[in-house]
Amino acid sequence: MASRRSETLASALVTGINTAMARLIDIWDSIGIMEESRIERMQTVKKYIEDLLNDMITEEDALRHRIKTNIITSQKQLDDLCLEMQLEPYKLEENLTVLQMEKNLRWRLETLQQEKNDRLKELSNMRQQDEELCTELCATPFYIPTGSLPSCEQLQALKEHIQTLAEEKKSRVKVFSALRQDIKCMMEEMGHDPETSLEKDSVCNDADIFLLTKENIKALQLLLTQLEVKRESLLSTRDKLKDRAMSLWNRLDCPEKDGIGFPVDPQGSISNDISRWQREVQRLEELQKSMLEDVIVKVRQELLLLWDVCKFGPRQKEAFEPHFSDDSYTEELLLLHESELVKVKDCYERNRPLLEALEKWEKNWVLFQDFEKKASDPSRFSNRGGALLRESKERTKVQKMLPKLEEELRSGIDAWEKKQGTAFLVHGQRVMEYIAAQKEEYRLQKDKEKLERMTKKTESTPLKTPTKRTLGMNPGGSVPSKIRKTPSQPQLRTTSSSSSYSSSSASSTYLALPSKPPLSAAKRNKAADINQRTPLQEFNTEKIPSIGITYSDFTSEFSRKASQEAVLNSTVKDVL
């Protein structure tokens, strides 16, 4: 369609020239211009038209040449730009005219150039942010070669790097703020004035004085740790002064021990508290010098109490015994007593777990003995309301608890002795020996009580010599009569004989109760043998068990004695 229009325009141009020449000829004819002048004029018109067309051809040809040159230049620039931007080379479509090729290349070049400028602008902005963050955090900036055009992946990586640094900054700011706040509060609590440059900077109100570096965080953490150690030391000093003052208050019977006359400032710092307690201790020590005798007596009372709590034996006390009985009340003697008091307190604090475990065993041991005493009391069976059941449960619980406590004590003491390299003594004995001695003492006490009961019983029931009765006669001189058994009467055992007494039968009658059978001849002989022995012989005949007696041995021994020889009457005790 376009070619037809151009051909039509070309034909119209030729027609227009012909029409113009025809009009020129008409004009010339009307003017009367001669042929030679017409030729000359026509040559002028021809030259003018040819020159005009030649100029136009030259210009169009130059345009064509320029377009081709632009294509070559644009293609080269486009290739270089694609290489710089790390893009695939741009390929033109096929069957394009020169003008279309030039237009496509120019558009693509302008697009890439704009993208390049955007990348460089974005890189500049992000580099500035990266440098600021890296300066604050003392981190390494993201590396992109200077003068190079970053790729999309590099820009994305730089963006993520900046986000990471921003989050790290936020986290470090939070840590810095918390550390500085803790340091400031701790200094205020202790009443500590900043001394070093780090301490001064840490409590400064300027938040930007610190670079958010890991080294600075570690420095602040170290400073906080040092302040915490100092705080603990000050608290320990204050507590010692307070304990010292309270001890002196108690010794001197001062009203301050009840809080009267010594108000505490809740807003004061630890250093101020230490100064106040130091002044109070100094005042009390001056007062103590004028009351040495009373103070030393009270210290000795405290020592006696602590020795008893720590279960010291005579050997552990004998080193201090000369000072304890010294009547020359001097400051040196008081210092010795206070030093011994501190040493015993330290000993108690070190051995507190073992002493508390031993105390728990002793309480359960006392309960065990109480239950054993109750078990031998016949009146307990008259109890009502479930007391026997509760007592049985508690007794079982105590019997199970004692071996566990002993095992815990044994393991704890073994560990303590290995660590300390010395024996753990209780009342001058090793703990397990002390426990064994308590058991042996209880066993001997039980044997003594049993021997005393047997002796009283023997003395209250002397042996009687039986008298013979006349053959065939009862003590009353009458012949026994047979007793008829009835269903309502208790069962009677009778033996009858004729008037003539024979060796195979005897005239005797007795009543037999099921709950109290007569003693056999063997039992009578055994009881007689017991009555003929002295208490010392009876004690020596008892078999003494080994020291390592257990609670199962206790219970089995008691149950064996209860069932021995089938004596089931509760009024008959300890029949051997």
C-alpha positions in Angstrom: 0.0 0.0 0.0 2.8 2.3 0.9 4.7 1.5 -2.3 1.6 2.4 -4.4 1.3 5.7 -2.6 5.0 6.5 -3.2 4.6 5.5 -6.9 1.5 7.8 -7.2 3.5 10.6 -5.6 6.3 10.1 -8.0 3.9 10.1 -11.0 2.3 13.2 -9.6 5.7 14.8 -9.2 6.6 14.1 -12.9 3.1 15.3 -13.9 3.6 18.5 -11.8 7.0 19.1 -13.5 5.5 18.6 -16.9 2.6 20.9 -16.1 4.9 23.5 -14.8 7.1 23.3 -17.9 4.0 23.6 -20.1 2.9 26.7 -18.3 6.4 28.1 -18.6 6.3 27.5 -22.3 2.9 29.2 -22.5 4.3 32.1 -20.5 7.2 32.3 -22.8 5.0 32.1 -25.8 2.9 34.9 -24.6 5.9 37.0 -23.9 7.5 36.1 -27.2 10.8 34.7 -25.9 12.8 33.3 -28.7 13.9 29.7 -29.0 17.5 30.3 -27.9 16.3 32.2 -24.8 13.8 29.4 -24.1 16.6 26.8 -24.3 18.7 28.9 -22.0 15.8 29.3 -19.6 14.9 25.6 -19.8 18.5 24.7 -19.1 18.3 27.0 -16.0 15.1 25.3 -14.8 16.7 21.9 -15.5 19.8 22.8 -13.6 17.9 24.1 -10.7 15.8 21.0 -10.5 18.8 18.8 -10.9 20.7 20.7 -8.3 17.7 20.5 -5.9 17.3 16.8 -6.5 21.0 16.3 -6.2 21.1 18.2 -2.9 18.2 16.1 -1.6 19.9 12.9 -2.8 23.1 14.0 -1.1 21.3 14.7 2.1 19.3 11.5 2.1 22.4 9.6 1.3 24.2 11.3 4.2 21.2 10.4 6.4 21.4 6.8 5.3 25.1 6.8 6.1 24.5 8.4 9.4 21.9 5.9 10.3 24.2 3.0 9.5 26.9 4.7 11.5 24.5 5.1 14.4 23.6 1.5 14.1 27.2 0.4 14.4 27.9 2.8 17.2 24.7 1.9 19.1 25.4 -1.8 18.7 28.9 -1.4 20.1 27.7 0.7 23.0 24.9 -1.7 23.7 27.3 -4.6 23.7 29.7 -2.8 26.1 26.8 -1.8 28.3 25.4 -5.3 28.4 28.9 -6.6 29.3 29.2 -4.0 32.0 25.8 -4.7 33.4 26.4 -8.4 33.2 23.5 -8.9 30.8 23.1 -11.1 27.7 24.1 -9.3 24.4 21.1 -7.7 22.7 20.1 -9.4 19.4 18.1 -7.5 16.7 15.2 -9.1 15.0 15.5 -10.3 11.5 14.1 -8.6 8.3 14.3 -5.1 9.8 15.0 -2.0 7.8 18.0 0.1 8.7 15.7 2.8 10.2 14.0 0.2 12.4 17.3 -1.3 13.4 18.6 2.1 14.4 15.4 2.9 16.3 15.4 -0.4 18.3 19.0 -0.1 19.2 18.6 3.4 20.3 15.6 2.5 22.5 17.4 -0.4 24.1 20.5 1.7 24.7 18.5 4.4 26.4 16.7 1.8 28.6 19.9 0.2 29.7 21.5 3.6 30.3 18.6 4.6 32.5 18.9 1.3 34.4 22.6 1.8 34.8 22.0 5.3 36.3 19.4 3.9 38.6 21.8 1.2 39.8 24.6 3.7 40.4 22.3 6.0 42.3 21.0 3.1 44.4 24.6 1.9 45.0 25.6 5.3 46.2 22.7 5.5 48.7 23.3 2.1 50.0 27.0 2.5 50.2 26.5 5.6 52.4 24.2 3.6 54.7 26.6 0.7 54.8 29.6 3.0 55.7 27.6 4.6 58.5 26.5 1.3 60.0 30.0 -0.2 59.6 31.5 2.8 61.3 29.1 2.5 64.2 29.5 -1.3 64.5 33.2 -1.4 63.4 32.2 -3.9 60.8 33.7 -4.5 57.3 31.8 -2.8 54.5 30.3 -4.8 51.7 32.8 -5.1 48.9 31.9 -3.8 45.5 34.9 -2.7 43.3 35.1 1.0 42.9 34.0 2.3 39.5 32.3 -0.9 38.6 28.6 -1.2 37.9 27.0 -3.6 40.4 24.8 -6.4 39.2 21.3 -7.0 40.5 22.5 -9.8 42.7 25.2 -7.6 44.2 22.7 -4.9 44.9 20.4 -7.4 46.5 23.2 -8.8 48.6 24.2 -5.3 49.6 20.6 -4.5 50.6 20.5 -7.7 52.8 23.9 -6.8 54.3 22.5 -3.4 55.3 19.4 -4.9 56.8 21.6 -7.3 58.8 23.7 -4.5 60.1 20.6 -2.5 61.0 19.2 -5.4 63.0 22.6 -5.9 64.6 22.7 -2.2 65.5 19.2 -2.4 67.0 20.3 -5.4 69.1 23.5 -3.7 70.2 21.7 -0.5 71.1 19.4 -2.5 73.3 22.3 -4.3 74.9 24.2 -1.1 75.4 21.2 0.6 76.9 20.6 -2.3 79.3 24.3 -2.5 80.3 24.6 1.2 80.9 21.4 1.3 82.9 22.5 -1.6 85.1 25.9 0.0 85.6 24.3 3.3 86.5 21.8 1.7 89.0 24.5 -0.4 90.5 26.8 2.6 91.1 23.9 4.4 92.7 23.1 1.4 94.8 26.6 1.1 96.0 27.2 4.9 96.3 30.2 4.5 94.0 31.5 7.6 92.1 32.9 6.9 88.6 36.6 6.9 88.6 37.9 5.6 85.2 37.1 7.1 81.8 35.1 3.9 81.0 33.0 4.3 84.1 32.4 8.0 83.4 31.4 7.3 79.8 29.1 4.5 80.8 27.0 6.8 83.0 27.2 9.8 80.6 23.8 10.9 79.2 25.2 11.2 75.7 24.0 8.0 74.0 26.4 8.4 71.0 29.6 8.5 73.0 30.1 4.8 72.6 30.6 3.0 69.3 28.4 0.0 69.1 31.4 -2.4 68.9 31.7 -5.9 70.3 34.8 -4.7 72.2 32.9 -1.9 73.9 30.1 -4.4 74.8 32.7 -6.7 76.3 34.2 -3.8 78.2 30.9 -2.8 79.6 30.1 -6.4 80.5 33.4 -6.7 82.3 32.8 -3.4 84.1 29.3 -4.6 85.2 30.9 -7.9 86.4 33.5 -6.0 88.4 30.8 -3.8 89.9 28.8 -6.9 90.8 31.8 -8.4 92.5 32.4 -5.2 94.4 28.7 -5.0 95.3 28.8 -8.5 96.7 32.0 -7.6 98.6 30.3 -4.5 100.0 27.1 -6.5 100.9 29.3 -9.1 102.6 31.1 -6.4 104.5 27.8 -4.8 105.5 26.3 -8.1 106.6 29.3 -8.9 108.7 29.2 -5.5 110.3 25.5 -6.0 110.9 25.9 -9.4 112.4 28.7 -8.1 114.5 26.5 -5.2 115.7 23.6 -7.5 116.4 25.9 -9.9 118.3 27.2 -7.0 120.4 23.6 -5.7 120.9 22.6 -9.1 122.3 25.7 -9.4 124.5 25.3 -5.9 125.8 21.5 -6.0 126.0 21.2 -2.8 124.0 17.8 -1.5 123.0 19.0 -1.3 119.4 18.6 -5.0 119.0 14.8 -4.5 118.6 15.3 -1.7 116.1 15.0 1.0 118.7 17.5 3.8 118.3 19.0 2.6 115.1 16.7 3.5 112.2 17.6 2.1 108.7 17.5 4.4 105.7 15.8 2.4 102.9 17.0 5.0 100.3 20.6 5.0 101.4 23.4 3.4 99.4 25.5 0.4 100.5 28.5 2.5 101.2 26.4 4.8 103.5 25.1 1.7 105.3 28.6 0.4 105.8 29.7 3.7 107.2 26.7 3.7 109.6 27.3 0.1 110.7 31.0 0.7 111.1 30.3 3.7 113.5 27.8 1.5 115.4 30.2 -1.4 115.7 32.9 1.0 116.8 30.6 2.5 119.5 29.6 -1.0 120.7 33.2 -2.2 120.9 34.0 0.8 123.0 31.1 0.0 125.2 32.1 -3.7 125.3 35.5 -2.8 126.7 33.8 -1.6 129.9 31.8 -4.8 130.2 34.4 -7.4 129.4 33.4 -10.0 132.0 29.7 -10.0 131.1 30.5 -10.1 127.4 33.0 -13.0 127.8 30.4 -14.9 129.8 27.8 -14.5 127.0 30.3 -15.5 124.4 31.0 -18.7 126.3 27.3 -19.4 126.4 27.2 -19.0 122.7 30.2 -21.3 122.4 28.5 -23.9 124.5 25.4 -23.7 122.4 27.3 -24.0 119.1 29.5 -26.8 120.5 26.3 -28.7 121.2 24.8 -27.9 117.8 28.0 -29.0 116.1 28.2 -32.1 118.4 31.8 -31.5 119.4 33.4 -34.1 121.6 35.8 -33.5 124.5 38.9 -33.7 122.3 37.5 -31.0 120.0 37.0 -28.8 122.9 40.1 -29.4 124.9 42.3 -27.1 122.8 40.2 -24.1 123.9 39.5 -25.4 127.4 42.3 -23.4 129.1 40.9 -20.1 127.6 37.3 -21.2 128.4 38.1 -21.6 132.1 40.4 -18.5 132.3 39.1 -15.9 134.9 41.3 -13.1 133.8 38.9 -11.1 131.7 41.0 -9.1 129.2 40.5 -7.9 125.7 43.0 -10.6 124.5 40.8 -13.3 126.1 37.7 -11.8 124.4 39.5 -11.8 121.0 40.4 -15.5 121.5 36.7 -16.3 122.4 35.4 -14.4 119.4 38.0 -16.1 117.1 36.8 -19.5 118.4 33.2 -18.5 118.0 33.9 -17.5 114.4 35.7 -20.8 113.8 32.9 -22.9 115.2 30.3 -20.9 113.2 32.3 -21.5 110.0 32.5 -25.2 110.9 28.7 -25.3 111.4 28.1 -23.6 108.0 30.4 -26.0 106.3 28.9 -29.1 107.9 25.3 -27.9 108.0 23.9 -30.5 105.6 25.5 -33.4 107.4 24.5 -32.1 110.9 20.9 -31.5 109.7 20.8 -35.1 108.3 22.1 -36.5 111.6 19.6 -34.5 113.6 16.9 -35.9 111.4 18.1 -39.4 112.1 18.2 -38.7 115.8 14.6 -37.5 115.8 13.5 -40.6 113.9 15.5 -42.8 116.3 13.7 -41.2 119.2 10.4 -41.9 117.5 11.4 -45.5 116.9 12.2 -46.0 120.6 8.9 -44.4 121.6 7.0 -46.7 119.3 8.9 -49.7 120.8 7.9 -48.6 124.3 4.3 -48.2 123.2 4.3 -51.7 121.6 5.1 -53.3 125.0 2.2 -51.4 126.7 -0.9 -53.7 127.0 -3.1 -50.7 127.7 -2.8 -49.4 124.2 -5.2 -52.1 123.0 -8.0 -50.3 124.8 -7.6 -47.3 122.5 -10.3 -46.5 120.2 -10.8 -44.2 117.2 -8.1 -45.7 114.8 -5.1 -44.6 116.9 -3.6 -48.1 116.7 -3.8 -48.0 112.9 -2.2 -44.5 112.7 0.5 -45.6 115.2 1.2 -48.7 113.0 1.5 -46.6 109.9 3.8 -44.1 111.5 5.9 -46.9 113.0 6.3 -48.5 109.6 7.2 -45.2 108.1 9.9 -44.6 110.7 11.3 -48.1 110.3 11.7 -47.5 106.6 13.1 -44.0 107.0 15.9 -44.9 109.4 17.9 -47.1 107.0 17.5 -44.6 104.2 18.8 -41.8 106.5 21.7 -43.9 107.6 22.6 -44.7 104.0 22.5 -41.0 103.0 24.6 -40.2 106.0 27.2 -42.8 105.1 27.5 -41.6 101.5 27.6 -37.9 102.5 30.2 -38.5 105.2 32.4 -40.6 102.9 32.4 -37.8 100.3 33.1 -35.3 103.0 36.0 -37.3 104.4 37.5 -37.8 101.0 37.3 -34.1 100.2 38.6 -32.9 103.7 41.1 -35.8 104.3 40.0 -36.2 107.9 37.3 -38.0 109.9 33.9 -36.4 110.6 33.4 -36.8 114.3 30.2 -36.5 116.4 30.7 -36.3 120.2 34.3 -37.6 119.6 33.1 -40.6 117.5 32.7 -41.3 113.8 29.1 -41.0 112.8 28.5 -44.7 112.0 30.2 -45.7 115.2 28.0 -43.2 117.1 24.9 -44.7 115.5 26.0 -48.2 116.3 26.6 -47.1 119.9 23.1 -45.7 120.1 21.7 -49.0 119.0 23.9 -51.0 121.3 22.9 -48.7 124.2 19.2 -49.2 123.4 19.7 -53.0 123.2 21.4 -53.1 126.6 18.7 -51.0 128.1 16.1 -53.4 126.7 18.0 -56.3 128.2 18.3 -54.6 131.5 14.6 -53.8 131.6 13.8 -57.4 130.7 16.1 -58.7 133.5 14.5 -56.4 136.0 11.0 -57.6 135.1 12.1 -61.3 135.4 13.8 -60.6 138.7 10.6 -58.9 140.1 8.5 -61.7 138.8 10.7 -64.4 140.4 10.7 -62.6 143.7 6.9 -62.1 143.7 6.2 -65.9 143.0 8.4 -68.1 145.3 8.5 -71.8 144.8 6.1 -73.9 147.0 6.6 -77.6 148.0 3.4 -79.5 147.1 1.9 -81.7 149.9 0.7 -85.2 149.4 -3.0 -86.0 149.9 -4.3 -89.1 151.7 -4.9 -92.0 149.3 -8.5 -92.1 148.2 -9.4 -88.9 150.0 -9.7 -85.3 149.0 -8.4 -82.5 151.2 -11.9 -82.1 152.7 -12.2 -85.8 153.5 -15.2 -86.4 151.3 -15.4 -88.5 148.2 -15.6 -86.4 145.1 -18.8 -86.7 143.2 -19.2 -86.8 139.5 -20.3 -83.6 137.8 -22.9 -83.8 135.1 -22.1 -81.7 132.1 -24.8 -79.5 130.7 -24.9 -77.4 127.5 -25.0 -74.2 129.5 -22.0 -75.0 131.7 -18.4 -74.6 130.6 -16.5 -77.7 129.7 -15.1 -79.6 132.8 -12.5 -82.2 132.9 -13.2 -84.9 135.6 -11.5 -88.0 136.8 -13.3 -90.5 139.2 -12.4 -93.7 140.9 -14.0 -96.3 143.2 -13.5 -96.4 147.0 -10.5 -98.7 146.4 -7.7 -96.5 145.0 -5.7 -98.1 142.1 -2.4 -97.0 140.5 -4.0 -96.5 137.1 -6.5 -93.9 138.4 -6.6 -91.1 140.9 -9.3 -89.3 142.8 -8.8 -85.7 141.4 -11.0 -83.1 139.8 -9.9 -79.7 138.2 -11.3 -77.0 135.9 -9.4 -76.2 132.6 -9.9 -72.8 130.9 -8.9 -72.6 127.3 -7.3 -69.1 127.7 -4.9 -70.1 130.4 -3.6 -73.7 130.1 -1.5 -75.1 132.9 2.3 -75.1 132.6 4.0 -78.2 131.5 6.6 -79.9 133.5 9.3 -78.6 131.2 8.2 -75.1 131.7 8.1 -75.5 135.5 11.7 -76.9 135.4 12.8 -74.0 133.2 11.2 -71.4 135.5 12.8 -73.1 138.5 16.2 -73.1 136.7 15.8 -69.3 136.1 14.9 -68.7 139.7 18.0 -70.5 140.9 20.3 -68.3 138.7 21.6 -64.9 139.8 20.9 -61.8 137.7 24.5 -61.5 136.6 24.5 -65.1 135.4 21.2 -64.4 133.6 22.8 -61.3 131.9 25.9 -63.2 130.9 23.9 -65.9 129.3 22.3 -63.5 126.9 23.8 -63.6 123.5 25.0 -60.1 122.6 24.5 -59.3 118.9 27.0 -57.5 116.8 27.1 -53.7 116.7 25.8 -53.5 113.2 22.3 -54.4 114.2 19.5 -53.4 111.8 15.9 -52.4 112.3 14.8 -55.7 110.7 16.8 -57.5 113.4 14.9 -55.4 116.0 11.5 -56.3 114.6 12.3 -60.0 114.0 13.6 -60.3 117.5 10.5 -58.8 119.0 8.2 -60.9 116.9 10.2 -64.0 117.8 9.9 -63.3 121.4 6.2 -62.6 121.1 5.5 -66.0 119.6 8.1 -68.1 121.6 6.7 -71.2 123.3 3.1 -70.2 122.3 2.5 -68.0 125.3 -0.4 -65.9 124.0 -1.6 -64.5 127.3 -0.8 -60.7 127.3 -0.3 -60.8 131.1 2.6 -63.1 130.8 5.7 -61.2 129.6 9.2 -62.2 128.5 8.9 -65.9 129.3 11.9 -67.7 128.0 
